[in-house]
Amino acid sequence: MIGAALPRSAFDYQAWWATDSKHTQAVWLNAGFQARPNLTAQRATFTKTADG
């Protein structure tokens, strides 16, 4: 979907997906979404935030 591979840490660490603006990879926050990863299934669900 994004046209590029995610780094290995996105598959290994829940914290990579954290809802924290200090994580520069978390561009979904700027778009008004929150990520909910399932590392076992190698999938992430994005939900619109109330303020987004």
N, CA, C and O atoms as a Tripos MOL2 file, in Angstrom:
@<TRIPOS>MOLECULE
protein
  208   207    52     0     0
PROTEIN
NO_CHARGES

@<TRIPOS>ATOM
      1 N           0.8040   -1.2040    0.0000 N.3       1 MET1
      2 CA          0.0000    0.0000    0.0000 C.3       1 MET1
      3 C           0.8420    1.2610    0.0000 C.2       1 MET1
      4 O           0.4730    2.2530   -0.6300 O.2       1 MET1
      5 N           1.9780    1.2370    0.7050 N.am      2 ILE2
      6 CA          2.7800    2.4560    0.7880 C.3       2 ILE2
      7 C           3.9000    2.4880   -0.2470 C.2       2 ILE2
      8 O           4.5880    3.4980   -0.3900 O.2       2 ILE2
      9 N           4.0790    1.3970   -0.9590 N.am      3 GLY3
     10 CA          5.0810    1.3690   -2.0160 C.3       3 GLY3
     11 C           6.5080    1.1830   -1.5340 C.2       3 GLY3
     12 O           7.4510    1.4100   -2.2910 O.2       3 GLY3
     13 N           6.6790    0.7750   -0.2920 N.am      4 ALA4
     14 CA          8.0030    0.5380    0.2580 C.3       4 ALA4
     15 C           7.9050   -0.4950    1.3670 C.2       4 ALA4
     16 O           6.8430   -0.6870    1.9590 O.2       4 ALA4
     17 N           9.0060   -1.1500    1.6410 N.am      5 ALA5
     18 CA          9.0360   -2.1400    2.7070 C.3       5 ALA5
     19 C           9.1810   -1.4430    4.0590 C.2       5 ALA5
     20 O           9.8490   -0.4160    4.1790 O.2       5 ALA5
     21 N           8.5450   -2.0210    5.0630 N.am      6 LEU6
     22 CA          8.7090   -1.5220    6.4290 C.3       6 LEU6
     23 C          10.0170   -2.0570    6.9960 C.2       6 LEU6
     24 O          10.4840   -3.1160    6.5770 O.2       6 LEU6
     25 N          10.6120   -1.3410    7.9400 N.am      7 PRO7
     26 CA         11.8350   -1.8460    8.5640 C.3       7 PRO7
     27 C          11.5310   -3.0580    9.4390 C.2       7 PRO7
     28 O          10.3990   -3.2370    9.8890 O.2       7 PRO7
     29 N          12.5200   -3.8690    9.6720 N.am      8 ARG8
     30 CA         12.3640   -5.0830   10.4810 C.3       8 ARG8
     31 C          11.7620   -4.7590   11.8540 C.2       8 ARG8
     32 O          10.9770   -5.5450   12.3850 O.2       8 ARG8
     33 N          12.1210   -3.6170   12.4250 N.am      9 SER9
     34 CA         11.6210   -3.2560   13.7580 C.3       9 SER9
     35 C          10.1060   -3.0980   13.7820 C.2       9 SER9
     36 O           9.4940   -3.2670   14.8370 O.2       9 SER9
     37 N           9.4900   -2.7840   12.6630 N.am     10 ALA10
     38 CA          8.0300   -2.6640   12.6010 C.3      10 ALA10
     39 C           7.3560   -4.0160   12.7990 C.2      10 ALA10
     40 O           6.2130   -4.0830   13.2520 O.2      10 ALA10
     41 N           8.0600   -5.0910   12.4620 N.am     11 PHE11
     42 CA          7.5230   -6.4380   12.6220 C.3      11 PHE11
     43 C           7.8640   -7.0400   13.9830 C.2      11 PHE11
     44 O           7.2000   -7.9660   14.4480 O.2      11 PHE11
     45 N           8.9060   -6.5040   14.6130 N.am     12 ASP12
     46 CA          9.4090   -7.0880   15.8500 C.3      12 ASP12
     47 C           8.9940   -6.3610   17.1190 C.2      12 ASP12
     48 O           8.9540   -6.9700   18.1890 O.2      12 ASP12
     49 N           8.6850   -5.0750   17.0240 N.am     13 TYR13
     50 CA          8.4680   -4.2810   18.2230 C.3      13 TYR13
     51 C           7.1450   -3.5340   18.1850 C.2      13 TYR13
     52 O           6.8970   -2.7300   17.2860 O.2      13 TYR13
     53 N           6.3050   -3.8060   19.1620 N.am     14 GLN14
     54 CA          5.0290   -3.1200   19.3040 C.3      14 GLN14
     55 C           5.2460   -1.6090   19.4100 C.2      14 GLN14
     56 O           4.4430   -0.8250   18.9030 O.2      14 GLN14
     57 N           6.3280   -1.2070   20.0650 N.am     15 ALA15
     58 CA          6.6040    0.2130   20.2920 C.3      15 ALA15
     59 C           6.7980    0.9880   18.9890 C.2      15 ALA15
     60 O           6.6080    2.2040   18.9760 O.2      15 ALA15
     61 N           7.1650    0.3300   17.9050 N.am     16 TRP16
     62 CA          7.3470    1.0130   16.6260 C.3      16 TRP16
     63 C           6.0400    1.6700   16.1900 C.2      16 TRP16
     64 O           6.0500    2.6950   15.5080 O.2      16 TRP16
     65 N           4.9430    1.0890   16.5770 N.am     17 TRP17
     66 CA          3.6100    1.5640   16.1890 C.3      17 TRP17
     67 C           2.9820    2.4930   17.2160 C.2      17 TRP17
     68 O           1.8140    2.8570   17.0810 O.2      17 TRP17
     69 N           3.7240    2.8790   18.2280 N.am     18 ALA18
     70 CA          3.1860    3.6580   19.3340 C.3      18 ALA18
     71 C           2.5400    4.9630   18.8780 C.2      18 ALA18
     72 O           2.9580    5.5880   17.9030 O.2      18 ALA18
     73 N           1.5180    5.3430   19.6130 N.am     19 THR19
     74 CA          0.8440    6.6150   19.3680 C.3      19 THR19
     75 C           1.6170    7.6860   20.1340 C.2      19 THR19
     76 O           1.1940    8.1610   21.1880 O.2      19 THR19
     77 N           2.7500    8.0430   19.5700 N.am     20 ASP20
     78 CA          3.6590    8.9810   20.2130 C.3      20 ASP20
     79 C           4.2900    9.8400   19.1240 C.2      20 ASP20
     80 O           4.9860    9.3280   18.2470 O.2      20 ASP20
     81 N           4.0490   11.1280   19.1820 N.am     21 SER21
     82 CA          4.5460   12.0210   18.1260 C.3      21 SER21
     83 C           6.0720   12.0910   18.0840 C.2      21 SER21
     84 O           6.6330   12.6290   17.1300 O.2      21 SER21
     85 N           6.7580   11.5530   19.1050 N.am     22 LYS22
     86 CA          8.2260   11.5030   19.0820 C.3      22 LYS22
     87 C           8.7310   10.4520   18.1050 C.2      22 LYS22
     88 O           9.8940   10.4870   17.7020 O.2      22 LYS22
     89 N           7.8740    9.5220   17.7230 N.am     23 HIS23
     90 CA          8.2580    8.5100   16.7390 C.3      23 HIS23
     91 C           8.0730    9.1020   15.3470 C.2      23 HIS23
     92 O           6.9470    9.2510   14.8720 O.2      23 HIS23
     93 N           9.1600    9.4300   14.7120 N.am     24 THR24
     94 CA          9.0920   10.1290   13.4240 C.3      24 THR24
     95 C           8.4380    9.2990   12.3290 C.2      24 THR24
     96 O           7.9590    9.8610   11.3430 O.2      24 THR24
     97 N           8.4050    7.9880   12.4720 N.am     25 GLN25
     98 CA          7.7680    7.1530   11.4550 C.3      25 GLN25
     99 C           6.2570    7.1920   11.5630 C.2      25 GLN25
    100 O           5.5690    6.7430   10.6460 O.2      25 GLN25
    101 N           5.7230    7.7130   12.6480 N.am     26 ALA26
    102 CA          4.2860    7.6690   12.9120 C.3      26 ALA26
    103 C           3.5350    8.7620   12.1500 C.2      26 ALA26
    104 O           2.8360    9.5750   12.7540 O.2      26 ALA26
    105 N           3.6800    8.7790   10.8420 N.am     27 VAL27
    106 CA          3.0260    9.7980   10.0130 C.3      27 VAL27
    107 C           1.5080    9.6550   10.0380 C.2      27 VAL27
    108 O           0.7920   10.6010    9.7120 O.2      27 VAL27
    109 N           1.0160    8.4880   10.4190 N.am     28 TRP28
    110 CA         -0.4320    8.2960   10.5210 C.3      28 TRP28
    111 C          -1.0400    9.2050   11.5860 C.2      28 TRP28
    112 O          -2.2200    9.5460   11.5080 O.2      28 TRP28
    113 N          -0.2410    9.5980   12.5800 N.am     29 LEU29
    114 CA         -0.7380   10.5120   13.6080 C.3      29 LEU29
    115 C          -1.0990   11.8620   13.0020 C.2      29 LEU29
    116 O          -2.1260   12.4470   13.3470 O.2      29 LEU29
    117 N          -0.2560   12.3560   12.0980 N.am     30 ASN30
    118 CA         -0.5170   13.6360   11.4260 C.3      30 ASN30
    119 C          -1.7670   13.5750   10.5580 C.2      30 ASN30
    120 O          -2.4140   14.5950   10.3170 O.2      30 ASN30
    121 N          -2.1000   12.3890   10.0940 N.am     31 ALA31
    122 CA         -3.2800   12.2120    9.2540 C.3      31 ALA31
    123 C          -4.5320   11.9330   10.0950 C.2      31 ALA31
    124 O          -5.6180   11.7510    9.5450 O.2      31 ALA31
    125 N          -4.3830   11.8980   11.4300 N.am     32 GLY32
    126 CA         -5.5300   11.6960   12.3100 C.3      32 GLY32
    127 C          -5.9060   10.2440   12.5490 C.2      32 GLY32
    128 O          -7.0740    9.9360   12.7820 O.2      32 GLY32
    129 N          -4.9240    9.3470   12.4930 N.am     33 PHE33
    130 CA         -5.1890    7.9260   12.6960 C.3      33 PHE33
    131 C          -4.3450    7.3690   13.8200 C.2      33 PHE33
    132 O          -3.2950    7.9170   14.1570 O.2      33 PHE33
    133 N          -4.8140    6.2720   14.3980 N.am     34 GLN34
    134 CA         -4.0840    5.5270   15.4000 C.3      34 GLN34
    135 C          -3.8480    4.1260   14.8440 C.2      34 GLN34
    136 O          -4.7430    3.5400   14.2350 O.2      34 GLN34
    137 N          -2.6580    3.5960   15.0500 N.am     35 ALA35
    138 CA         -2.3220    2.2580   14.5580 C.3      35 ALA35
    139 C          -2.5420    1.2290   15.6470 C.2      35 ALA35
    140 O          -2.2100    1.4570   16.8100 O.2      35 ALA35
    141 N          -3.1070    0.0910   15.2600 N.am     36 ARG36
    142 CA         -3.2630   -1.0470   16.1540 C.3      36 ARG36
    143 C          -2.6270   -2.2500   15.4500 C.2      36 ARG36
    144 O          -3.2650   -2.8980   14.6190 O.2      36 ARG36
    145 N          -1.3680   -2.5410   15.7870 N.am     37 PRO37
    146 CA         -0.6700   -3.6310   15.1000 C.3      37 PRO37
    147 C          -0.9960   -5.0050   15.6690 C.2      37 PRO37
    148 O          -1.3260   -5.1480   16.8460 O.2      37 PRO37
    149 N          -0.8970   -6.0040   14.8130 N.am     38 ASN38
    150 CA         -0.9370   -7.4010   15.1960 C.3      38 ASN38
    151 C           0.3550   -7.9800   14.6400 C.2      38 ASN38
    152 O           0.4140   -8.3770   13.4760 O.2      38 ASN38
    153 N           1.3900   -8.0280   15.4730 N.am     39 LEU39
    154 CA          2.7020   -8.4540   15.0030 C.3      39 LEU39
    155 C           2.7060   -9.9000   14.5320 C.2      39 LEU39
    156 O           3.4240  -10.2420   13.5930 O.2      39 LEU39
    157 N           1.9190  -10.7470   15.1670 N.am     40 THR40
    158 CA          1.8610  -12.1510   14.7650 C.3      40 THR40
    159 C           1.3210  -12.2930   13.3500 C.2      40 THR40
    160 O           1.8600  -13.0590   12.5510 O.2      40 THR40
    161 N           0.2680  -11.5630   13.0390 N.am     41 ALA41
    162 CA         -0.3460  -11.6260   11.7120 C.3      41 ALA41
    163 C           0.3620  -10.7080   10.7080 C.2      41 ALA41
    164 O           0.0530  -10.7400    9.5170 O.2      41 ALA41
    165 N           1.3010   -9.8990   11.1800 N.am     42 GLN42
    166 CA          2.0120   -8.9210   10.3440 C.3      42 GLN42
    167 C           1.0320   -7.9940    9.6420 C.2      42 GLN42
    168 O           1.1120   -7.7690    8.4340 O.2      42 GLN42
    169 N           0.0940   -7.4550   10.4430 N.am     43 ARG43
    170 CA         -0.9120   -6.5210    9.9370 C.3      43 ARG43
    171 C          -1.1030   -5.3890   10.9310 C.2      43 ARG43
    172 O          -0.8520   -5.5400   12.1270 O.2      43 ARG43
    173 N          -1.5470   -4.2690   10.4190 N.am     44 ALA44
    174 CA         -1.8980   -3.1430   11.2870 C.3      44 ALA44
    175 C          -3.2380   -2.5970   10.8250 C.2      44 ALA44
    176 O          -3.5110   -2.4990    9.6290 O.2      44 ALA44
    177 N          -4.0650   -2.2440   11.7970 N.am     45 THR45
    178 CA         -5.3470   -1.6200   11.5220 C.3      45 THR45
    179 C          -5.2340   -0.1620   11.9350 C.2      45 THR45
    180 O          -4.7160    0.1530   13.0060 O.2      45 THR45
    181 N          -5.7190    0.7200   11.0810 N.am     46 PHE46
    182 CA         -5.6750    2.1470   11.3710 C.3      46 PHE46
    183 C          -7.0880    2.6410   11.5930 C.2      46 PHE46
    184 O          -7.9820    2.3910   10.7850 O.2      46 PHE46
    185 N          -7.2820    3.3530   12.7080 N.am     47 THR47
    186 CA         -8.5920    3.8940   13.0220 C.3      47 THR47
    187 C          -8.4790    5.4040   13.1610 C.2      47 THR47
    188 O          -7.4900    5.9370   13.6640 O.2      47 THR47
    189 N          -9.5260    6.0700   12.6960 N.am     48 LYS48
    190 CA         -9.5820    7.5390   12.7770 C.3      48 LYS48
    191 C          -9.7400    7.9470   14.2300 C.2      48 LYS48
    192 O         -10.5670    7.3850   14.9480 O.2      48 LYS48
    193 N          -8.9530    8.9200   14.6690 N.am     49 THR49
    194 CA         -9.0650    9.4000   16.0350 C.3      49 THR49
    195 C         -10.1720   10.4600   16.1160 C.2      49 THR49
    196 O         -10.5470   11.0700   15.1150 O.2      49 THR49
    197 N         -10.6660   10.6540   17.3060 N.am     50 ALA50
    198 CA        -11.7520   11.6090   17.5080 C.3      50 ALA50
    199 C         -11.3480   13.0290   17.1270 C.2      50 ALA50
    200 O         -12.1730   13.8070   16.6470 O.2      50 ALA50
    201 N         -10.0920   13.3620   17.3390 N.am     51 ASP51
    202 CA         -9.6420   14.7170   17.0070 C.3      51 ASP51
    203 C          -9.0300   14.8050   15.6230 C.2      51 ASP51
    204 O          -8.5590   15.8720   15.2310 O.2      51 ASP51
    205 N          -9.0230   13.7120   14.8710 N.am     52 GLY52
    206 CA         -8.4040   13.6850   13.5410 C.3      52 GLY52
    207 C          -9.3320   13.9620   12.5180 C.2      52 GLY52
    208 O          -8.9680   13.9770   11.3420 O.2      52 GLY52
@<TRIPOS>BOND
     1     1     2 1
     2     2     3 1
     3     3     4 2
     4     3     5 am
     5     5     6 1
     6     6     7 1
     7     7     8 2
     8     7     9 am
     9     9    10 1
    10    10    11 1
    11    11    12 2
    12    11    13 am
    13    13    14 1
    14    14    15 1
    15    15    16 2
    16    15    17 am
    17    17    18 1
    18    18    19 1
    19    19    20 2
    20    19    21 am
    21    21    22 1
    22    22    23 1
    23    23    24 2
    24    23    25 am
    25    25    26 1
    26    26    27 1
    27    27    28 2
    28    27    29 am
    29    29    30 1
    30    30    31 1
    31    31    32 2
    32    31    33 am
    33    33    34 1
    34    34    35 1
    35    35    36 2
    36    35    37 am
    37    37    38 1
    38    38    39 1
    39    39    40 2
    40    39    41 am
    41    41    42 1
    42    42    43 1
    43    43    44 2
    44    43    45 am
    45    45    46 1
    46    46    47 1
    47    47    48 2
    48    47    49 am
    49    49    50 1
    50    50    51 1
    51    51    52 2
    52    51    53 am
    53    53    54 1
    54    54    55 1
    55    55    56 2
    56    55    57 am
    57    57    58 1
    58    58    59 1
    59    59    60 2
    60    59    61 am
    61    61    62 1
    62    62    63 1
    63    63    64 2
    64    63    65 am
    65    65    66 1
    66    66    67 1
    67    67    68 2
    68    67    69 am
    69    69    70 1
    70    70    71 1
    71    71    72 2
    72    71    73 am
    73    73    74 1
    74    74    75 1
    75    75    76 2
    76    75    77 am
    77    77    78 1
    78    78    79 1
    79    79    80 2
    80    79    81 am
    81    81    82 1
    82    82    83 1
    83    83    84 2
    84    83    85 am
    85    85    86 1
    86    86    87 1
    87    87    88 2
    88    87    89 am
    89    89    90 1
    90    90    91 1
    91    91    92 2
    92    91    93 am
    93    93    94 1
    94    94    95 1
    95    95    96 2
    96    95    97 am
    97    97    98 1
    98    98    99 1
    99    99   100 2
   100    99   101 am
   101   101   102 1
   102   102   103 1
   103   103   104 2
   104   103   105 am
   105   105   106 1
   106   106   107 1
   107   107   108 2
   108   107   109 am
   109   109   110 1
   110   110   111 1
   111   111   112 2
   112   111   113 am
   113   113   114 1
   114   114   115 1
   115   115   116 2
   116   115   117 am
   117   117   118 1
   118   118   119 1
   119   119   120 2
   120   119   121 am
   121   121   122 1
   122   122   123 1
   123   123   124 2
   124   123   125 am
   125   125   126 1
   126   126   127 1
   127   127   128 2
   128   127   129 am
   129   129   130 1
   130   130   131 1
   131   131   132 2
   132   131   133 am
   133   133   134 1
   134   134   135 1
   135   135   136 2
   136   135   137 am
   137   137   138 1
   138   138   139 1
   139   139   140 2
   140   139   141 am
   141   141   142 1
   142   142   143 1
   143   143   144 2
   144   143   145 am
   145   145   146 1
   146   146   147 1
   147   147   148 2
   148   147   149 am
   149   149   150 1
   150   150   151 1
   151   151   152 2
   152   151   153 am
   153   153   154 1
   154   154   155 1
   155   155   156 2
   156   155   157 am
   157   157   158 1
   158   158   159 1
   159   159   160 2
   160   159   161 am
   161   161   162 1
   162   162   163 1
   163   163   164 2
   164   163   165 am
   165   165   166 1
   166   166   167 1
   167   167   168 2
   168   167   169 am
   169   169   170 1
   170   170   171 1
   171   171   172 2
   172   171   173 am
   173   173   174 1
   174   174   175 1
   175   175   176 2
   176   175   177 am
   177   177   178 1
   178   178   179 1
   179   179   180 2
   180   179   181 am
   181   181   182 1
   182   182   183 1
   183   183   184 2
   184   183   185 am
   185   185   186 1
   186   186   187 1
   187   187   188 2
   188   187   189 am
   189   189   190 1
   190   190   191 1
   191   191   192 2
   192   191   193 am
   193   193   194 1
   194   194   195 1
   195   195   196 2
   196   195   197 am
   197   197   198 1
   198   198   199 1
   199   199   200 2
   200   199   201 am
   201   201   202 1
   202   202   203 1
   203   203   204 2
   204   203   205 am
   205   205   206 1
   206   206   207 1
   207   207   208 2
@<TRIPOS>SUBSTRUCTURE
     1 MET1         2 RESIDUE 1 A MET
     2 ILE2         6 RESIDUE 1 A ILE
     3 GLY3        10 RESIDUE 1 A GLY
     4 ALA4        14 RESIDUE 1 A ALA
     5 ALA5        18 RESIDUE 1 A ALA
     6 LEU6        22 RESIDUE 1 A LEU
     7 PRO7        26 RESIDUE 1 A PRO
     8 ARG8        30 RESIDUE 1 A ARG
     9 SER9        34 RESIDUE 1 A SER
    10 ALA10       38 RESIDUE 1 A ALA
    11 PHE11       42 RESIDUE 1 A PHE
    12 ASP12       46 RESIDUE 1 A ASP
    13 TYR13       50 RESIDUE 1 A TYR
    14 GLN14       54 RESIDUE 1 A GLN
    15 ALA15       58 RESIDUE 1 A ALA
    16 TRP16       62 RESIDUE 1 A TRP
    17 TRP17       66 RESIDUE 1 A TRP
    18 ALA18       70 RESIDUE 1 A ALA
    19 THR19       74 RESIDUE 1 A THR
    20 ASP20       78 RESIDUE 1 A ASP
    21 SER21       82 RESIDUE 1 A SER
    22 LYS22       86 RESIDUE 1 A LYS
    23 HIS23       90 RESIDUE 1 A HIS
    24 THR24       94 RESIDUE 1 A THR
    25 GLN25       98 RESIDUE 1 A GLN
    26 ALA26      102 RESIDUE 1 A ALA
    27 VAL27      106 RESIDUE 1 A VAL
    28 TRP28      110 RESIDUE 1 A TRP
    29 LEU29      114 RESIDUE 1 A LEU
    30 ASN30      118 RESIDUE 1 A ASN
    31 ALA31      122 RESIDUE 1 A ALA
    32 GLY32      126 RESIDUE 1 A GLY
    33 PHE33      130 RESIDUE 1 A PHE
    34 GLN34      134 RESIDUE 1 A GLN
    35 ALA35      138 RESIDUE 1 A ALA
    36 ARG36      142 RESIDUE 1 A ARG
    37 PRO37      146 RESIDUE 1 A PRO
    38 ASN38      150 RESIDUE 1 A ASN
    39 LEU39      154 RESIDUE 1 A LEU
    40 THR40      158 RESIDUE 1 A THR
    41 ALA41      162 RESIDUE 1 A ALA
    42 GLN42      166 RESIDUE 1 A GLN
    43 ARG43      170 RESIDUE 1 A ARG
    44 ALA44      174 RESIDUE 1 A ALA
    45 THR45      178 RESIDUE 1 A THR
    46 PHE46      182 RESIDUE 1 A PHE
    47 THR47      186 RESIDUE 1 A THR
    48 LYS48      190 RESIDUE 1 A LYS
    49 THR49      194 RESIDUE 1 A THR
    50 ALA50      198 RESIDUE 1 A ALA
    51 ASP51      202 RESIDUE 1 A ASP
    52 GLY52      206 RESIDUE 1 A GLY
